[in-house]
């Protein structure tokens, strides 16, 4: 059975971030290597619109679930949405929270339930240092 990897992604209408560019390059490589890849998509697009990353996922047949970031509630509700998507919808073996804060916060519960979480820092900055301090278990 292939290893199931779910990765968090951020999207907006004119999304050309380095993280998104990295994802559009790495997802096909993982798929070619035999991984089953899915995406938990945190979108700032209006409900009727799709951003660059969502269009990429659709065009390349990657399963994903999208949450509308504006009006979706507080971090706690986003964390619970993430846990539901990763565990119950995609049944992932591995979750990569990427650069999404609620996704990082979901890692505690996901790991408690057997999902391995791999943090990826895309820059050396205070945001990532704080996420590592808060979310990464060194024990």
Secondary structure, 3 states (H helix, E strand, C coil): CCCEEEEEEEECCCCCCHHHHHHHHHHHHHHHCCCEEEEEEEECCCCCCCCHHHHHHHHCCCEEEEEECCCCCCHHHHHHHHHHHHHHHCCCCEEECCCCHHHHHHHHHHHHCCCEECCCCCCCCHHHHHHHHHHCCCC
